[in-house]
Amino acid sequence: MEVLEQMKVFYRSESVILVWGDFSAHWNRAMRAGATERDWLPLERLPACAPKPNLVELLWSLVKKRDSRTSPPT
């Protein structure tokens, strides 16, 4: 999780909270271990049925769909 270490350096004088969605891949054993070993980074988990849509997940979904339509066949 190199990106978390880069984030720690970039925001060294500020408080940071990592907010994760409830998608099971976000909470697999390796991800939990990597995130929880960083005591400087509090974690907040969105509920499975968050009252507001997770706009980041919606954006990624749209990007993936667009990418799959424009990618040349392999």
PQR file of N, CA, C, O and H, with PARSE charges and radii, in Angstrom:
ATOM      1  N   MET A   1       0.819  -1.184   0.000 -0.4000 1.5000
ATOM      2  CA  MET A   1       0.000   0.000   0.000 -0.0000 2.0000
ATOM      3  C   MET A   1       0.868   1.255   0.000  0.5500 1.7000
ATOM      4  O   MET A   1       0.834   2.074   0.918 -0.5500 1.4000
ATOM      5  N   GLU A   2       1.616   1.359  -1.034 -0.4000 1.5000
ATOM      6  CA  GLU A   2       2.544   2.477  -1.167 -0.0000 2.0000
ATOM      7  C   GLU A   2       1.811   3.820  -1.192  0.5500 1.7000
ATOM      8  O   GLU A   2       2.327   4.821  -0.695 -0.5500 1.4000
ATOM      9  H   GLU A   2       1.643   0.693  -1.780  0.4000 1.0000
ATOM     10  N   VAL A   3       0.623   3.837  -1.765 -0.4000 1.5000
ATOM     11  CA  VAL A   3      -0.118   5.088  -1.854 -0.0000 2.0000
ATOM     12  C   VAL A   3      -0.427   5.644  -0.461  0.5500 1.7000
ATOM     13  O   VAL A   3      -0.452   6.862  -0.279 -0.5500 1.4000
ATOM     14  H   VAL A   3       0.204   3.024  -2.168  0.4000 1.0000
ATOM     15  N   LEU A   4      -0.660   4.782   0.512 -0.4000 1.5000
ATOM     16  CA  LEU A   4      -0.921   5.264   1.875 -0.0000 2.0000
ATOM     17  C   LEU A   4       0.320   5.901   2.478  0.5500 1.7000
ATOM     18  O   LEU A   4       0.221   6.896   3.196 -0.5500 1.4000
ATOM     19  H   LEU A   4      -0.641   3.793   0.365  0.4000 1.0000
ATOM     20  N   GLU A   5       1.475   5.342   2.195 -0.4000 1.5000
ATOM     21  CA  GLU A   5       2.718   5.932   2.697 -0.0000 2.0000
ATOM     22  C   GLU A   5       2.983   7.283   2.038  0.5500 1.7000
ATOM     23  O   GLU A   5       3.459   8.213   2.688 -0.5500 1.4000
ATOM     24  H   GLU A   5       1.555   4.534   1.612  0.4000 1.0000
ATOM     25  N   GLN A   6       2.671   7.388   0.738 -0.4000 1.5000
ATOM     26  CA  GLN A   6       2.818   8.669   0.046 -0.0000 2.0000
ATOM     27  C   GLN A   6       1.849   9.701   0.621  0.5500 1.7000
ATOM     28  O   GLN A   6       2.190  10.874   0.773 -0.5500 1.4000
ATOM     29  H   GLN A   6       2.283   6.632   0.210  0.4000 1.0000
ATOM     30  N   MET A   7       0.651   9.250   0.933 -0.4000 1.5000
ATOM     31  CA  MET A   7      -0.344  10.136   1.525 -0.0000 2.0000
ATOM     32  C   MET A   7       0.130  10.632   2.891  0.5500 1.7000
ATOM     33  O   MET A   7      -0.068  11.797   3.236 -0.5500 1.4000
ATOM     34  H   MET A   7       0.374   8.297   0.809  0.4000 1.0000
ATOM     35  N   LYS A   8       0.753   9.750   3.659 -0.4000 1.5000
ATOM     36  CA  LYS A   8       1.260  10.133   4.977 -0.0000 2.0000
ATOM     37  C   LYS A   8       2.299  11.242   4.852  0.5500 1.7000
ATOM     38  O   LYS A   8       2.293  12.188   5.640 -0.5500 1.4000
ATOM     39  H   LYS A   8       0.914   8.804   3.379  0.4000 1.0000
ATOM     40  N   VAL A   9       3.181  11.133   3.877 -0.4000 1.5000
ATOM     41  CA  VAL A   9       4.212  12.157   3.673 -0.0000 2.0000
ATOM     42  C   VAL A   9       3.577  13.465   3.195  0.5500 1.7000
ATOM     43  O   VAL A   9       3.916  14.540   3.690 -0.5500 1.4000
ATOM     44  H   VAL A   9       3.185  10.365   3.236  0.4000 1.0000
ATOM     45  N   PHE A  10       2.661  13.370   2.239 -0.4000 1.5000
ATOM     46  CA  PHE A  10       2.038  14.559   1.662 -0.0000 2.0000
ATOM     47  C   PHE A  10       1.230  15.329   2.701  0.5500 1.7000
ATOM     48  O   PHE A  10       1.277  16.558   2.743 -0.5500 1.4000
ATOM     49  H   PHE A  10       2.386  12.497   1.837  0.4000 1.0000
ATOM     50  N   TYR A  11       0.490  14.606   3.539 -0.4000 1.5000
ATOM     51  CA  TYR A  11      -0.369  15.238   4.549 -0.0000 2.0000
ATOM     52  C   TYR A  11       0.247  15.156   5.946  0.5500 1.7000
ATOM     53  O   TYR A  11      -0.482  15.057   6.932 -0.5500 1.4000
ATOM     54  H   TYR A  11       0.451  13.608   3.506  0.4000 1.0000
ATOM     55  N   ARG A  12       1.561  15.196   6.043 -0.4000 1.5000
ATOM     56  CA  ARG A  12       2.247  14.958   7.317 -0.0000 2.0000
ATOM     57  C   ARG A  12       1.805  15.867   8.453  0.5500 1.7000
ATOM     58  O   ARG A  12       1.863  15.463   9.614 -0.5500 1.4000
ATOM     59  H   ARG A  12       2.153  15.277   5.242  0.4000 1.0000
ATOM     60  N   SER A  13       1.371  17.067   8.155 -0.4000 1.5000
ATOM     61  CA  SER A  13       0.974  17.975   9.232 -0.0000 2.0000
ATOM     62  C   SER A  13      -0.546  18.095   9.368  0.5500 1.7000
ATOM     63  O   SER A  13      -1.037  18.982  10.066 -0.5500 1.4000
ATOM     64  H   SER A  13       1.323  17.396   7.212  0.4000 1.0000
ATOM     65  N   GLU A  14      -1.296  17.202   8.700 -0.4000 1.5000
ATOM     66  CA  GLU A  14      -2.751  17.261   8.745 -0.0000 2.0000
ATOM     67  C   GLU A  14      -3.332  15.919   9.178  0.5500 1.7000
ATOM     68  O   GLU A  14      -2.669  14.886   9.095 -0.5500 1.4000
ATOM     69  H   GLU A  14      -0.897  16.482   8.132  0.4000 1.0000
ATOM     70  N   SER A  15      -4.563  15.951   9.633 -0.4000 1.5000
ATOM     71  CA  SER A  15      -5.270  14.717   9.980 -0.0000 2.0000
ATOM     72  C   SER A  15      -5.918  14.144   8.728  0.5500 1.7000
ATOM     73  O   SER A  15      -6.460  14.880   7.904 -0.5500 1.4000
ATOM     74  H   SER A  15      -5.101  16.791   9.700  0.4000 1.0000
ATOM     75  N   VAL A  16      -5.856  12.838   8.596 -0.4000 1.5000
ATOM     76  CA  VAL A  16      -6.436  12.150   7.445 -0.0000 2.0000
ATOM     77  C   VAL A  16      -7.292  10.996   7.958  0.5500 1.7000
ATOM     78  O   VAL A  16      -6.909  10.303   8.901 -0.5500 1.4000
ATOM     79  H   VAL A  16      -5.416  12.240   9.265  0.4000 1.0000
ATOM     80  N   ILE A  17      -8.441  10.795   7.340 -0.4000 1.5000
ATOM     81  CA  ILE A  17      -9.297   9.651   7.642 -0.0000 2.0000
ATOM     82  C   ILE A  17      -9.547   8.921   6.334  0.5500 1.7000
ATOM     83  O   ILE A  17      -9.914   9.547   5.339 -0.5500 1.4000
ATOM     84  H   ILE A  17      -8.752  11.358   6.575  0.4000 1.0000
ATOM     85  N   LEU A  18      -9.357   7.625   6.318 -0.4000 1.5000
ATOM     86  CA  LEU A  18      -9.611   6.814   5.131 -0.0000 2.0000
ATOM     87  C   LEU A  18     -11.035   6.277   5.215  0.5500 1.7000
ATOM     88  O   LEU A  18     -11.393   5.588   6.171 -0.5500 1.4000
ATOM     89  H   LEU A  18      -9.059   7.117   7.126  0.4000 1.0000
ATOM     90  N   VAL A  19     -11.847   6.599   4.203 -0.4000 1.5000
ATOM     91  CA  VAL A  19     -13.238   6.137   4.150 -0.0000 2.0000
ATOM     92  C   VAL A  19     -13.328   5.084   3.064  0.5500 1.7000
ATOM     93  O   VAL A  19     -13.023   5.345   1.900 -0.5500 1.4000
ATOM     94  H   VAL A  19     -11.556   7.158   3.426  0.4000 1.0000
ATOM     95  N   TRP A  20     -13.753   3.881   3.462 -0.4000 1.5000
ATOM     96  CA  TRP A  20     -13.878   2.766   2.513 -0.0000 2.0000
ATOM     97  C   TRP A  20     -15.326   2.377   2.346  0.5500 1.7000
ATOM     98  O   TRP A  20     -16.113   2.429   3.291 -0.5500 1.4000
ATOM     99  H   TRP A  20     -14.001   3.670   4.407  0.4000 1.0000
ATOM    100  N   GLY A  21     -15.670   1.988   1.135 -0.4000 1.5000
ATOM    101  CA  GLY A  21     -16.991   1.452   0.856 -0.0000 2.0000
ATOM    102  C   GLY A  21     -17.099   0.032   1.392  0.5500 1.7000
ATOM    103  O   GLY A  21     -16.117  -0.537   1.867 -0.5500 1.4000
ATOM    104  H   GLY A  21     -15.031   1.946   0.367  0.4000 1.0000
ATOM    105  N   ASP A  22     -18.277  -0.524   1.313 -0.4000 1.5000
ATOM    106  CA  ASP A  22     -18.531  -1.847   1.873 -0.0000 2.0000
ATOM    107  C   ASP A  22     -18.263  -2.984   0.890  0.5500 1.7000
ATOM    108  O   ASP A  22     -18.550  -4.139   1.208 -0.5500 1.4000
ATOM    109  H   ASP A  22     -19.074  -0.061   0.926  0.4000 1.0000
ATOM    110  N   PHE A  23     -17.723  -2.694  -0.288 -0.4000 1.5000
ATOM    111  CA  PHE A  23     -17.415  -3.724  -1.270 -0.0000 2.0000
ATOM    112  C   PHE A  23     -16.449  -4.730  -0.643  0.5500 1.7000
ATOM    113  O   PHE A  23     -15.446  -4.333  -0.050 -0.5500 1.4000
ATOM    114  H   PHE A  23     -17.490  -1.756  -0.546  0.4000 1.0000
ATOM    115  N   SER A  24     -16.738  -6.015  -0.767 -0.4000 1.5000
ATOM    116  CA  SER A  24     -15.972  -7.037  -0.047 -0.0000 2.0000
ATOM    117  C   SER A  24     -14.474  -7.012  -0.371  0.5500 1.7000
ATOM    118  O   SER A  24     -13.658  -7.323   0.497 -0.5500 1.4000
ATOM    119  H   SER A  24     -17.552  -6.337  -1.249  0.4000 1.0000
ATOM    120  N   ALA A  25     -14.101  -6.648  -1.596 -0.4000 1.5000
ATOM    121  CA  ALA A  25     -12.678  -6.595  -1.945 -0.0000 2.0000
ATOM    122  C   ALA A  25     -11.948  -5.512  -1.167  0.5500 1.7000
ATOM    123  O   ALA A  25     -10.740  -5.606  -0.951 -0.5500 1.4000
ATOM    124  H   ALA A  25     -14.764  -6.395  -2.300  0.4000 1.0000
ATOM    125  N   HIS A  26     -12.675  -4.485  -0.747 -0.4000 1.5000
ATOM    126  CA  HIS A  26     -12.058  -3.420   0.046 -0.0000 2.0000
ATOM    127  C   HIS A  26     -11.712  -3.900   1.455  0.5500 1.7000
ATOM    128  O   HIS A  26     -10.867  -3.310   2.128 -0.5500 1.4000
ATOM    129  H   HIS A  26     -13.657  -4.409  -0.922  0.4000 1.0000
ATOM    130  N   TRP A  27     -12.364  -4.961   1.891 -0.4000 1.5000
ATOM    131  CA  TRP A  27     -12.202  -5.407   3.269 -0.0000 2.0000
ATOM    132  C   TRP A  27     -11.633  -6.819   3.359  0.5500 1.7000
ATOM    133  O   TRP A  27     -11.832  -7.499   4.365 -0.5500 1.4000
ATOM    134  H   TRP A  27     -13.051  -5.440   1.344  0.4000 1.0000
ATOM    135  N   ASN A  28     -10.924  -7.273   2.317 -0.4000 1.5000
ATOM    136  CA  ASN A  28     -10.328  -8.605   2.407 -0.0000 2.0000
ATOM    137  C   ASN A  28      -9.198  -8.589   3.435  0.5500 1.7000
ATOM    138  O   ASN A  28      -8.793  -7.525   3.903 -0.5500 1.4000
ATOM    139  H   ASN A  28     -10.762  -6.721   1.499  0.4000 1.0000
ATOM    140  N   ARG A  29      -8.701  -9.747   3.778 -0.4000 1.5000
ATOM    141  CA  ARG A  29      -7.713  -9.878   4.849 -0.0000 2.0000
ATOM    142  C   ARG A  29      -6.464  -9.024   4.614  0.5500 1.7000
ATOM    143  O   ARG A  29      -5.976  -8.363   5.531 -0.5500 1.4000
ATOM    144  H   ARG A  29      -9.030 -10.611   3.398  0.4000 1.0000
ATOM    145  N   ALA A  30      -5.955  -9.044   3.385 -0.4000 1.5000
ATOM    146  CA  ALA A  30      -4.727  -8.300   3.085 -0.0000 2.0000
ATOM    147  C   ALA A  30      -4.943  -6.789   3.200  0.5500 1.7000
ATOM    148  O   ALA A  30      -4.091  -6.077   3.732 -0.5500 1.4000
ATOM    149  H   ALA A  30      -6.351  -9.581   2.640  0.4000 1.0000
ATOM    150  N   MET A  31      -6.083  -6.304   2.701 -0.4000 1.5000
ATOM    151  CA  MET A  31      -6.360  -4.872   2.782 -0.0000 2.0000
ATOM    152  C   MET A  31      -6.532  -4.421   4.231  0.5500 1.7000
ATOM    153  O   MET A  31      -6.011  -3.379   4.628 -0.5500 1.4000
ATOM    154  H   MET A  31      -6.775  -6.883   2.269  0.4000 1.0000
ATOM    155  N   ARG A  32      -7.259  -5.205   5.013 -0.4000 1.5000
ATOM    156  CA  ARG A  32      -7.449  -4.851   6.431 -0.0000 2.0000
ATOM    157  C   ARG A  32      -6.119  -4.820   7.159  0.5500 1.7000
ATOM    158  O   ARG A  32      -5.845  -3.900   7.928 -0.5500 1.4000
ATOM    159  H   ARG A  32      -7.682  -6.052   4.691  0.4000 1.0000
ATOM    160  N   ALA A  33      -5.290  -5.831   6.914 -0.4000 1.5000
ATOM    161  CA  ALA A  33      -3.989  -5.889   7.593 -0.0000 2.0000
ATOM    162  C   ALA A  33      -3.121  -4.697   7.202  0.5500 1.7000
ATOM    163  O   ALA A  33      -2.484  -4.081   8.056 -0.5500 1.4000
ATOM    164  H   ALA A  33      -5.512  -6.579   6.288  0.4000 1.0000
ATOM    165  N   GLY A  34      -3.097  -4.375   5.917 -0.4000 1.5000
ATOM    166  CA  GLY A  34      -2.281  -3.258   5.445 -0.0000 2.0000
ATOM    167  C   GLY A  34      -2.729  -1.922   6.004  0.5500 1.7000
ATOM    168  O   GLY A  34      -1.904  -1.065   6.319 -0.5500 1.4000
ATOM    169  H   GLY A  34      -3.615  -4.876   5.223  0.4000 1.0000
ATOM    170  N   ALA A  35      -4.036  -1.747   6.129 -0.4000 1.5000
ATOM    171  CA  ALA A  35      -4.553  -0.469   6.623 -0.0000 2.0000
ATOM    172  C   ALA A  35      -4.476  -0.377   8.136  0.5500 1.7000
ATOM    173  O   ALA A  35      -4.151   0.684   8.668 -0.5500 1.4000
ATOM    174  H   ALA A  35      -4.706  -2.443   5.873  0.4000 1.0000
ATOM    175  N   THR A  36      -4.764  -1.452   8.833 -0.4000 1.5000
ATOM    176  CA  THR A  36      -4.795  -1.387  10.294 -0.0000 2.0000
ATOM    177  C   THR A  36      -3.410  -1.323  10.914  0.5500 1.7000
ATOM    178  O   THR A  36      -3.276  -0.931  12.074 -0.5500 1.4000
ATOM    179  H   THR A  36      -5.027  -2.314   8.400  0.4000 1.0000
ATOM    180  N   GLU A  37      -2.376  -1.699  10.168 -0.4000 1.5000
ATOM    181  CA  GLU A  37      -1.025  -1.595  10.740 -0.0000 2.0000
ATOM    182  C   GLU A  37      -0.518  -0.153  10.727  0.5500 1.7000
ATOM    183  O   GLU A  37       0.555   0.131  11.260 -0.5500 1.4000
ATOM    184  H   GLU A  37      -2.485  -2.018   9.226  0.4000 1.0000
ATOM    185  N   ARG A  38      -1.266   0.738  10.135 -0.4000 1.5000
ATOM    186  CA  ARG A  38      -0.907   2.156  10.107 -0.0000 2.0000
ATOM    187  C   ARG A  38      -1.710   2.878  11.180  0.5500 1.7000
ATOM    188  O   ARG A  38      -2.840   3.306  10.945 -0.5500 1.4000
ATOM    189  H   ARG A  38      -2.138   0.507   9.702  0.4000 1.0000
ATOM    190  N   ASP A  39      -1.119   3.006  12.349 -0.4000 1.5000
ATOM    191  CA  ASP A  39      -1.849   3.596  13.475 -0.0000 2.0000
ATOM    192  C   ASP A  39      -2.123   5.093  13.288  0.5500 1.7000
ATOM    193  O   ASP A  39      -2.924   5.659  14.031 -0.5500 1.4000
ATOM    194  H   ASP A  39      -0.201   2.657  12.540  0.4000 1.0000
ATOM    195  N   TRP A  40      -1.491   5.732  12.336 -0.4000 1.5000
ATOM    196  CA  TRP A  40      -1.712   7.147  12.072 -0.0000 2.0000
ATOM    197  C   TRP A  40      -2.947   7.385  11.195  0.5500 1.7000
ATOM    198  O   TRP A  40      -3.350   8.530  10.992 -0.5500 1.4000
ATOM    199  H   TRP A  40      -0.840   5.273  11.732  0.4000 1.0000
ATOM    200  N   LEU A  41      -3.553   6.297  10.671 -0.4000 1.5000
ATOM    201  CA  LEU A  41      -4.633   6.429   9.698 -0.0000 2.0000
ATOM    202  C   LEU A  41      -5.937   5.827  10.220  0.5500 1.7000
ATOM    203  O   LEU A  41      -6.122   4.612  10.154 -0.5500 1.4000
ATOM    204  H   LEU A  41      -3.225   5.367  10.836  0.4000 1.0000
ATOM    205  N   PRO A  42      -6.841   6.659  10.739 -0.5600 1.5000
ATOM    206  CA  PRO A  42      -8.136   6.133  11.175  0.2800 2.0000
ATOM    207  C   PRO A  42      -8.964   5.668   9.979  0.5500 1.7000
ATOM    208  O   PRO A  42      -8.923   6.282   8.913 -0.5500 1.4000
ATOM    209  N   LEU A  43      -9.710   4.587  10.159 -0.4000 1.5000
ATOM    210  CA  LEU A  43     -10.547   4.031   9.094 -0.0000 2.0000
ATOM    211  C   LEU A  43     -12.015   4.235   9.421  0.5500 1.7000
ATOM    212  O   LEU A  43     -12.438   4.064  10.565 -0.5500 1.4000
ATOM    213  H   LEU A  43      -9.744   4.088  11.025  0.4000 1.0000
ATOM    214  N   GLU A  44     -12.777   4.596   8.422 -0.4000 1.5000
ATOM    215  CA  GLU A  44     -14.233   4.684   8.537 -0.0000 2.0000
ATOM    216  C   GLU A  44     -14.813   3.834   7.418  0.5500 1.7000
ATOM    217  O   GLU A  44     -14.410   3.958   6.261 -0.5500 1.4000
ATOM    218  H   GLU A  44     -12.434   4.734   7.493  0.4000 1.0000
ATOM    219  N   ARG A  45     -15.739   2.990   7.758 -0.4000 1.5000
ATOM    220  CA  ARG A  45     -16.346   2.099   6.779 -0.0000 2.0000
ATOM    221  C   ARG A  45     -17.773   2.561   6.494  0.5500 1.7000
ATOM    222  O   ARG A  45     -18.571   2.742   7.413 -0.5500 1.4000
ATOM    223  H   ARG A  45     -16.067   2.890   8.697  0.4000 1.0000
ATOM    224  N   LEU A  46     -18.083   2.750   5.213 -0.4000 1.5000
ATOM    225  CA  LEU A  46     -19.439   3.117   4.840 -0.0000 2.0000
ATOM    226  C   LEU A  46     -20.353   1.921   5.068  0.5500 1.7000
ATOM    227  O   LEU A  46     -19.937   0.784   4.848 -0.5500 1.4000
ATOM    228  H   LEU A  46     -17.434   2.603   4.466  0.4000 1.0000
ATOM    229  N   PRO A  47     -21.582   2.151   5.501 -0.5600 1.5000
ATOM    230  CA  PRO A  47     -22.504   1.032   5.668  0.2800 2.0000
ATOM    231  C   PRO A  47     -22.875   0.425   4.315  0.5500 1.7000
ATOM    232  O   PRO A  47     -22.747   1.073   3.276 -0.5500 1.4000
ATOM    233  N   ALA A  48     -23.335  -0.825   4.340 -0.4000 1.5000
ATOM    234  CA  ALA A  48     -23.691  -1.529   3.108 -0.0000 2.0000
ATOM    235  C   ALA A  48     -24.734  -0.757   2.311  0.5500 1.7000
ATOM    236  O   ALA A  48     -24.661  -0.703   1.084 -0.5500 1.4000
ATOM    237  H   ALA A  48     -23.439  -1.352   5.183  0.4000 1.0000
ATOM    238  N   CYS A  49     -25.676  -0.177   2.980 -0.4000 1.5000
ATOM    239  CA  CYS A  49     -26.725   0.606   2.306 -0.0000 2.0000
ATOM    240  C   CYS A  49     -26.621   2.048   2.771  0.5500 1.7000
ATOM    241  O   CYS A  49     -27.481   2.540   3.502 -0.5500 1.4000
ATOM    242  H   CYS A  49     -25.736  -0.221   3.977  0.4000 1.0000
ATOM    243  N   ALA A  50     -25.579   2.707   2.347 -0.4000 1.5000
ATOM    244  CA  ALA A  50     -25.392   4.099   2.737 -0.0000 2.0000
ATOM    245  C   ALA A  50     -26.568   4.927   2.228  0.5500 1.7000
ATOM    246  O   ALA A  50     -27.066   4.672   1.131 -0.5500 1.4000
ATOM    247  H   ALA A  50     -24.881   2.307   1.753  0.4000 1.0000
ATOM    248  N   PRO A  51     -27.020   5.908   2.998 -0.5600 1.5000
ATOM    249  CA  PRO A  51     -28.179   6.695   2.587  0.2800 2.0000
ATOM    250  C   PRO A  51     -27.958   7.489   1.307  0.5500 1.7000
ATOM    251  O   PRO A  51     -28.903   7.754   0.565 -0.5500 1.4000
ATOM    252  N   LYS A  52     -26.712   7.867   1.050 -0.4000 1.5000
ATOM    253  CA  LYS A  52     -26.397   8.575  -0.193 -0.0000 2.0000
ATOM    254  C   LYS A  52     -25.519   7.666  -1.041  0.5500 1.7000
ATOM    255  O   LYS A  52     -24.713   6.911  -0.497 -0.5500 1.4000
ATOM    256  H   LYS A  52     -25.944   7.652   1.652  0.4000 1.0000
ATOM    257  N   PRO A  53     -25.658   7.721  -2.349 -0.5600 1.5000
ATOM    258  CA  PRO A  53     -24.827   6.862  -3.194  0.2800 2.0000
ATOM    259  C   PRO A  53     -23.353   7.236  -3.070  0.5500 1.7000
ATOM    260  O   PRO A  53     -23.002   8.400  -2.879 -0.5500 1.4000
ATOM    261  N   ASN A  54     -22.519   6.238  -3.183 -0.4000 1.5000
ATOM    262  CA  ASN A  54     -21.079   6.454  -3.166 -0.0000 2.0000
ATOM    263  C   ASN A  54     -20.680   6.926  -4.561  0.5500 1.7000
ATOM    264  O   ASN A  54     -20.544   6.114  -5.476 -0.5500 1.4000
ATOM    265  H   ASN A  54     -22.804   5.292  -3.339  0.4000 1.0000
ATOM    266  N   LEU A  55     -20.492   8.224  -4.725 -0.4000 1.5000
ATOM    267  CA  LEU A  55     -20.260   8.800  -6.045 -0.0000 2.0000
ATOM    268  C   LEU A  55     -18.956   8.323  -6.671  0.5500 1.7000
ATOM    269  O   LEU A  55     -18.849   8.250  -7.895 -0.5500 1.4000
ATOM    270  H   LEU A  55     -20.602   8.884  -3.982  0.4000 1.0000
ATOM    271  N   VAL A  56     -17.968   7.998  -5.850 -0.4000 1.5000
ATOM    272  CA  VAL A  56     -16.703   7.498  -6.385 -0.0000 2.0000
ATOM    273  C   VAL A  56     -16.924   6.151  -7.061  0.5500 1.7000
ATOM    274  O   VAL A  56     -16.389   5.906  -8.142 -0.5500 1.4000
ATOM    275  H   VAL A  56     -18.055   8.057  -4.856  0.4000 1.0000
ATOM    276  N   GLU A  57     -17.709   5.273  -6.435 -0.4000 1.5000
ATOM    277  CA  GLU A  57     -17.990   3.973  -7.042 -0.0000 2.0000
ATOM    278  C   GLU A  57     -18.762   4.148  -8.347  0.5500 1.7000
ATOM    279  O   GLU A  57     -18.509   3.435  -9.318 -0.5500 1.4000
ATOM    280  H   GLU A  57     -18.144   5.472  -5.557  0.4000 1.0000
ATOM    281  N   LEU A  58     -19.695   5.088  -8.373 -0.4000 1.5000
ATOM    282  CA  LEU A  58     -20.439   5.364  -9.597 -0.0000 2.0000
ATOM    283  C   LEU A  58     -19.495   5.839 -10.699  0.5500 1.7000
ATOM    284  O   LEU A  58     -19.603   5.399 -11.844 -0.5500 1.4000
ATOM    285  H   LEU A  58     -19.900   5.667  -7.584  0.4000 1.0000
ATOM    286  N   LEU A  59     -18.577   6.728 -10.359 -0.4000 1.5000
ATOM    287  CA  LEU A  59     -17.605   7.221 -11.329 -0.0000 2.0000
ATOM    288  C   LEU A  59     -16.748   6.084 -11.876  0.5500 1.7000
ATOM    289  O   LEU A  59     -16.566   5.972 -13.088 -0.5500 1.4000
ATOM    290  H   LEU A  59     -18.489   7.085  -9.429  0.4000 1.0000
ATOM    291  N   TRP A  60     -16.219   5.239 -10.986 -0.4000 1.5000
ATOM    292  CA  TRP A  60     -15.392   4.120 -11.435 -0.0000 2.0000
ATOM    293  C   TRP A  60     -16.178   3.181 -12.344  0.5500 1.7000
ATOM    294  O   TRP A  60     -15.649   2.672 -13.332 -0.5500 1.4000
ATOM    295  H   TRP A  60     -16.367   5.330 -10.001  0.4000 1.0000
ATOM    296  N   SER A  61     -17.434   2.958 -12.004 -0.4000 1.5000
ATOM    297  CA  SER A  61     -18.285   2.097 -12.830 -0.0000 2.0000
ATOM    298  C   SER A  61     -18.418   2.670 -14.243  0.5500 1.7000
ATOM    299  O   SER A  61     -18.318   1.941 -15.230 -0.5500 1.4000
ATOM    300  H   SER A  61     -17.864   3.372 -11.201  0.4000 1.0000
ATOM    301  N   LEU A  62     -18.647   3.989 -14.328 -0.4000 1.5000
ATOM    302  CA  LEU A  62     -18.769   4.621 -15.641 -0.0000 2.0000
ATOM    303  C   LEU A  62     -17.457   4.570 -16.418  0.5500 1.7000
ATOM    304  O   LEU A  62     -17.460   4.337 -17.627 -0.5500 1.4000
ATOM    305  H   LEU A  62     -18.729   4.581 -13.527  0.4000 1.0000
ATOM    306  N   VAL A  63     -16.343   4.786 -15.735 -0.4000 1.5000
ATOM    307  CA  VAL A  63     -15.031   4.735 -16.393 -0.0000 2.0000
ATOM    308  C   VAL A  63     -14.760   3.328 -16.922  0.5500 1.7000
ATOM    309  O   VAL A  63     -14.287   3.166 -18.047 -0.5500 1.4000
ATOM    310  H   VAL A  63     -16.340   4.975 -14.753  0.4000 1.0000
ATOM    311  N   LYS A  64     -15.059   2.318 -16.115 -0.4000 1.5000
ATOM    312  CA  LYS A  64     -14.839   0.933 -16.547 -0.0000 2.0000
ATOM    313  C   LYS A  64     -15.681   0.594 -17.762  0.5500 1.7000
ATOM    314  O   LYS A  64     -15.194  -0.041 -18.698 -0.5500 1.4000
ATOM    315  H   LYS A  64     -15.443   2.449 -15.202  0.4000 1.0000
ATOM    316  N   LYS A  65     -16.944   1.010 -17.758 -0.4000 1.5000
ATOM    317  CA  LYS A  65     -17.818   0.740 -18.898 -0.0000 2.0000
ATOM    318  C   LYS A  65     -17.300   1.431 -20.149  0.5500 1.7000
ATOM    319  O   LYS A  65     -17.260   0.829 -21.222 -0.5500 1.4000
ATOM    320  H   LYS A  65     -17.340   1.525 -16.998  0.4000 1.0000
ATOM    321  N   ARG A  66     -16.906   2.676 -20.018 -0.4000 1.5000
ATOM    322  CA  ARG A  66     -16.397   3.430 -21.161 -0.0000 2.0000
ATOM    323  C   ARG A  66     -15.118   2.795 -21.686  0.5500 1.7000
ATOM    324  O   ARG A  66     -14.947   2.641 -22.895 -0.5500 1.4000
ATOM    325  H   ARG A  66     -16.938   3.165 -19.146  0.4000 1.0000
ATOM    326  N   ASP A  67     -14.224   2.429 -20.783 -0.4000 1.5000
ATOM    327  CA  ASP A  67     -12.950   1.832 -21.154 -0.0000 2.0000
ATOM    328  C   ASP A  67     -13.162   0.504 -21.880  0.5500 1.7000
ATOM    329  O   ASP A  67     -12.468   0.216 -22.855 -0.5500 1.4000
ATOM    330  H   ASP A  67     -14.362   2.554 -19.801  0.4000 1.0000
ATOM    331  N   SER A  68     -14.105  -0.299 -21.417 -0.4000 1.5000
ATOM    332  CA  SER A  68     -14.320  -1.610 -22.028 -0.0000 2.0000
ATOM    333  C   SER A  68     -14.908  -1.467 -23.441  0.5500 1.7000
ATOM    334  O   SER A  68     -14.708  -2.342 -24.283 -0.5500 1.4000
ATOM    335  H   SER A  68     -14.668  -0.065 -20.625  0.4000 1.0000
ATOM    336  N   ARG A  69     -15.625  -0.380 -23.699 -0.4000 1.5000
ATOM    337  CA  ARG A  69     -16.192  -0.172 -25.035 -0.0000 2.0000
ATOM    338  C   ARG A  69     -15.172   0.378 -26.015  0.5500 1.7000
ATOM    339  O   ARG A  69     -15.289   0.141 -27.217 -0.5500 1.4000
ATOM    340  H   ARG A  69     -15.787   0.330 -23.014  0.4000 1.0000
ATOM    341  N   THR A  70     -14.165   1.112 -25.526 -0.4000 1.5000
ATOM    342  CA  THR A  70     -13.211   1.755 -26.412 -0.0000 2.0000
ATOM    343  C   THR A  70     -11.907   0.996 -26.551  0.5500 1.7000
ATOM    344  O   THR A  70     -11.072   1.336 -27.389 -0.5500 1.4000
ATOM    345  H   THR A  70     -14.070   1.303 -24.549  0.4000 1.0000
ATOM    346  N   SER A  71     -11.727  -0.031 -25.734 -0.4000 1.5000
ATOM    347  CA  SER A  71     -10.481  -0.796 -25.793 -0.0000 2.0000
ATOM    348  C   SER A  71     -10.469  -1.689 -27.032  0.5500 1.7000
ATOM    349  O   SER A  71     -11.480  -2.311 -27.358 -0.5500 1.4000
ATOM    350  H   SER A  71     -12.404  -0.307 -25.053  0.4000 1.0000
ATOM    351  N   PRO A  72      -9.336  -1.754 -27.721 -0.5600 1.5000
ATOM    352  CA  PRO A  72      -9.258  -2.648 -28.895  0.2800 2.0000
ATOM    353  C   PRO A  72      -9.301  -4.100 -28.440  0.5500 1.7000
ATOM    354  O   PRO A  72      -8.848  -4.414 -27.339 -0.5500 1.4000
ATOM    355  N   PRO A  73      -9.831  -4.977 -29.257 -0.5600 1.5000
ATOM    356  CA  PRO A  73      -9.858  -6.397 -28.889  0.2800 2.0000
ATOM    357  C   PRO A  73      -8.452  -6.953 -28.763  0.5500 1.7000
ATOM    358  O   PRO A  73      -7.541  -6.529 -29.474 -0.5500 1.4000
ATOM    359  N   THR A  74      -8.281  -7.892 -27.867 -0.4000 1.5000
ATOM    360  CA  THR A  74      -6.947  -8.503 -27.680 -0.0000 2.0000
ATOM    361  C   THR A  74      -6.883  -9.854 -28.299  0.5500 1.7000
ATOM    362  O   THR A  74      -5.844 -10.512 -28.240 -0.5500 1.4000
ATOM    363  H   THR A  74      -9.021  -8.237 -27.289  0.4000 1.0000
TER
END
